[in-house]
Every structure is written in structure tokens, then in C-alpha cells.
Amino acid sequence: MLSVQRMTPFYTSQEDFQLRLVFAYQYFSILKGGDVFQFIPSEGKEIVINTKSLQVENLGEVFVFQRGNRFIRLPLYQLLLISDLHIHLTTILEGTMGLEMEVETLEVVTLEAVGIIEQLEADNRLRMIDYALETDNIQMFNELTEGLQQN
């Protein structure tokens, strides 16, 4: 599991019901296995939150972190799943909007991301079944359909 060591937006803007948090070098870092990885804005650099539903809207945004010559590329939905990012987002939202919120409100975002991942996995399983049928791979077909019958 990753933990967020530092998360301070470089720039914050609010338009209607969207809060945009923009990050830059040295404002965002994560801790993995005792090593600190610094955020680099080479791909994604912002988190967009719907202030009405308190959900992150750009879950596909890819964040890149670097330590020396090692890089970690994480889509935002995955970062929400495997780190304590939602706690830091809650703190930022409380400070930016003057809201008193509980951590559980942003955990809904994590559940949404889990739902998206489960749907993608189910779609992929169906594609693999189609592939097994096309290539006459009976063993693969049996393994894939066995899992469907148990669910």
C-alpha cells in the first residue's frame, strides 16, 4: 500500500460545482516501501472534484511519480484504491470550501472506482471467452466459464 506523504495543491479554482486542484513539482509526494517518490507533471496534473456529489470526476487521469531513475505511473482511480489519498482530499476540501466532512464521504469515490474496475474485468472476461471460442481453446473456455457459473 502507498501512503501520501505530502499533498498541497499548487493552484485551486472553483467553477460552478467543480473544484480543480492542480499539482506541481514538490507539492505532491508518495511513500512506497520506505522510499519517497516525487510527483512530476509529465502526464496528469489535476484532480477535478464535483462539489455537489463529492466525487472525483477525472478518475482516468494518470499521475507520475519519480525517485531517481525509477518511475511509478498510476491512474487516479488506482491511486484512490491503494493509498490514503481520500483522507488528504477531505482535508483539502474542508480547507477550501469551509466544509465539515467525514472521511467516509470520499470513500464513495473509492467504491465507484472499484465498481469501474469490476465492470472492466467482467468485460475482459467476456472478450477472453470469445477469443477462446474463436481459437477452439477448450481448456481456456472451461476455466473462464467455470468462474461465471460460481458467481
N, C-alpha and C positions, 0 to 999 in steps of 0.2 A: 504494500500500500504506500502511496505517496502522501506527503503532507505539504501543505502550502506554508512556506516559511515567511514570505512577505508578499503582500498583495495591496498595492496602493495605485489607484488609477492615476495616470499622468494627466488625463483630461476627462471631464464628465460633462455630458449635456443631456438635457431632458426636452423631448419634443412630444407634445401631447401625452400619450400613455407609454412612451418608450424612454427608458433610461439607457444611455450609451456610455459604457465605461471603456476608455481607450488606454492601453498599456504601452509602455516604452521600456527601453533598457533599464536595468537596475530597479525597476518598480514592481517586479513580479519574479519570484523565485520559488522553486520547489525543492524538497528534500527527498532523495531516494537512496536508500541503503547507506545513510550517513554522508552522502555527497550532495552538495548544493549545486543545482542546475539553474542558471540564469535564463530568463526569458529573452528571446531575440525576436523582434517583429519582422521575421522574414516571410511569414505567411499570414496567419490571423493575428490581429492585434486588438480586437474589441469584443466585448460581451454586451449584448443587447437584451435588456430585461423589460418585459411588459409589466408596467407598474400596477395594472388592474389585476391581472391573474398571478403576478409574481413568478412568471415562468421565463426561462431563458429562451429567446427566440432564434438564436443562431447556433444551434447545437452542432452543426456540421463544421463550424469554424475550426481550423487546425492551428494549435499553438505549438511553437518550437522552443525547446529549452536546450541550453548548451553548457557543458563543462569540459574545457579543453577541446579535444577533438571528438568528443562524444556528444551526440545529439539525441534528444527524445522528441518525437512528433506525436502529439496527442490531440485527437478531435475533442472539442469541448464536452460532448456528451460523455466521453470516456473519462475525461478529467473529473467530471462531476461524480462519476461512479466510483472511481478508485482513489479519491482524495477527500480531504475535508474542505474543499472549495466552497461548498454551500454555506459553511459557517462564516467564512470571510465575506461572501456576498451578502449575507444577512447583516453583518456589521457595517458594510459599506452602505447598504440600503437604509439602515437605521440612521446613519450619519447624514446621508444625502437628502433623504426625504423626511427626516424627523419622525420616523415611524417606530413604534414599539412592536417588534415582530418576534415570533418564536422561530427557532431553527427549523421546526417541522414544516413551516410554510414553504421553504425552498427544497425540502426533501421531496415534495411533489414533483419537482423538476427531475430529480433522480429517478423517481418511479416512471415518469414519462420516457426518460431515456432508456430504462430497462424495457419498457413496452416496445419501443422502436427497435431495439436490438433483438428482442424475441421475434418480432414480425420479420425482420431481415433474415434471421436464422430459419424461420419456417419457410419463407420464400426460397431460400437457398436449398433447403432440403427437397422441396418440390422440383427445383431445377435439376438437382442431382438424381432424383428418381427418373425424371425424363431422360437424362443422359444415360443412366443405367439401362433403360429400355431401348434407347437408340443403339447402344453398343452391345446389346444382348449380354450384359454383365449380370447374371442371375444372383450371384453372391452379394454384390453391392445393392441390388434391388431388394433382396430379402432383408439385409441389415437395415436399410433405410425405412422400409415399410413396417418392420418389426417395432421400431420406435414409435410409429404412428398408432399402431394398434394398442400399445400400452397406455398412451395418453388419452 
